[in-house]
Structures are given as C-alpha cells and as structure tokens.
C-alpha cells in the first residue's frame, strides 16, 4: 500500500510532516514496518537464518516479492545497534544519577569529589552466624576452618563469560604479516536474585541478561544496571571459569563493593580431570588421584589438595611440566575457591550454569552452526536482539522504543534436591560392556 505524504512548511521551518508524525522515519527506498511485522522480524531472526526468516515472513504476508534477505539482515542489525545504544544510555544515566563516574583506569569514583568509592559507603548483610555454625556442625567442619561472614544474605548472583563465533574475513590485514582475527567475541552477563515465592512448590527469581562486544563494555552496563535496580548494597557474587581477564576487570571496577569471585565448581572439576589425564600414565591411577583430591577441594582446602599432588607417585607421572602447571594453577585461583560443601548446605550457588545457558540462548544457539561466519557488528547486534527477547522487552521496544532495564521475575517448579554425596566410586573406571569381560572381572 502506497500513501502520499503531506508537509506544512512555513518559510524554512517544517510545521507538520505526516510521513514522520504517523510513520517511523525510513530511508529513501525503505518501507514502513508495522509494530507487528517488526516484532515478528526480530523474533524470527533470532531463531533461524536470515534466509529462512525471509521465506517465513513473506509466507505469512502471502507475497512473492516481499522483504529480501539483505534488507532483513540490515534492518535487524540497525535495531540491534539501537538497542545497544539505548542500554548504554540507560546505564550511563543511572550511574550519573547515583553520583558515580568511571575514570580512565576503569575504577569507580564519586563524580563530584573524584575520589574512589570505598566499601564503607555501602552496607551489606550476611547469613546469620548461628545458621552457618549449625550447617558446619552437621557437616562436621571444625570451628576456625570457615568464616561465617563469607556467606551472603540476598546476594546478587552474576555469571559472566565470553563466547566467540567464527568471524567473516572482510578485508586483508592492513599490515603485511598481521594476523587476521579468527573470531568475534561477545561478553554475556547473567544477573539473578532470589525471591520468596508464595507457593512452596514454586521457586521465584528475578533475572536479566546483558551483552556487549567487550568485557569492559559489558561491565559498564552491569554497573548501570545495579545502580538502576538499587543493588549496590547487596553482596555481588561473581561466578567465573578462571579466565584472568574477567577476574581483573571485576576487581578493577567493583572493588568498592562487597564482592566475591567464585571459581565455578564444574570448571574446577573439569580442569582437574583433564590435567590429571595429561599427568598420569594410566587411567586407573588418574582416577585414584581424583578420588583423593576432589573431596578435599569440595571443602575448599587448597593446601590439602596441593599436599595430595605432592604425594603423587612419580613413577606414574608422564609429564612433570603439567604437574607443576596444575600446582601453580591451584595457587593462582586459591582465593576464588570457597568451601563448596558449606555453601551447598546453606542453599547457596556454586555454579555458573546460568551464564553458560545465557551464552547458548543469546549467542551460541543462533550463531554457532556449520558454515556460519559473522561480522563484528552483525554478531553483537543480533545478540542484543536475542537478549531483548529473553528479557521480555520486545513489546516495550517495538511499541515505545524504550527498555525498562529492570529485573524480570521468573517462576519455576521446584525440583527435588539432588544427592551430592561424594563416594569412593565417584571416579571409578567406566563399566565393562563386554559380557565375558564383565563376568571375568566379577570372578
């Protein structure tokens, strides 16, 4: 449908323009997109390829010569860029309203005095000491092996991670011999707080996902989000996989708050399993070492874990360099290894699985397929659109061009608590599949 526009011009000033008052501004050859079409365009593009999305959209409209693939991709990327810019504006506004600023080194300062913000400027709460002592007694932990102040009350759980996708080779390197980047990096942050649900069979939490093309950009968004949602007085618990750049960025920007950086238990366990496989010359001895060292790490005893590694039979070691590396790794991440067992008993998180799932939802599920490659802007903007949809902001954005930038409440059925008891069989050899071999082993 084509509509003729009208303007009311007085001298050099435009008093009224129907093409802008009733319809969104578009390019010279661009077509107006209704809110419904724009919402479908954004949502379908995060589910399937632009080529398939084009076919679906034209099929819905029952047109043969509708939107083309290039137009769809450019439209989605423009929306994603606008979403990213809007989030950055909201974050900057919230930081400024709180009276804060970020200096050139990435540290948070008071805007008026330009002095660094300290932890004394904010109050935090912890789980009652008697509750911690009671849980420790049930686990038979000796007093002095734990600090009750280390266990947060109403903490903000933050999982941050980087995810990379294959990069398009658009131009040759400017300098001869310069390395061409092979992937596009995105930083995804999942923020979550626990709520009290009215239904005892239902778990309630509030969450939000942020994304950026860089670690520093993502953490600036995070700071603004915390300011806007009034979360600076809460303990911030960061779950990481041991990446040094993430730990450094967290310490630089959020050192003025009460923070904890916890090494995800799954990544620690995986690291120990893989590295001990490289150290030991057979699987049976590797599993024996795991049975000794993992229960010690589960209790947060790094010294005990190092003692186990020092007692290793050197006759069973095939790579001494890897053994030295593993000891150095435990020393490096020592401060990020808590008493996982006591945290678990208190109902606190030990895992960054929410962040891993956020990576899948925002980036990996759509962008990590065989044959796909992405430009720097294309990957980040599409991830911004996917985050918009997951945060339940699609209608708000399409209809009003506005984001609430607020936590979204989510209700899920409670699952039975898993048995986390560690036994001697936790790292036993894989069962024998051959029946004859199985009977011989039993004999």
Protein Blocks (a to p, Z undefined) as FASTA:
>chain_A
ZZddddddehjacfbdfklmmpccddfkbccddfklmmmmmmmmmmmcfklmmmmmmmmn
opablcdfklmmmmmmmmmmmmmmmmmmmmmmmmmmnopacdfkopacdfklopacdfkl
pccddddfklmmmmmmmnopaehiacfklpcghiacddddddddddddfbccfbghiacd
fbdcddddddddddddfblkbccddddddddfbfklmmmmmmmmmmmnopmmpccdddde
hiaklmmmmmmmmmmpccdddddfklmmmmmmmmmmmmpgcfklmmmmmmmmmmmmmnop
aklmmmmmmmpcfklpcblklmmmmmmmmmmmmmmmccfklmmmnopafbfklmmmmmmm
mmmmmmmcghiacdfklmmmmmmmmmmmmnopmmmmmmnopafkiacdddddddddddfb
dcfklmgccddfblklmmmmmZZ
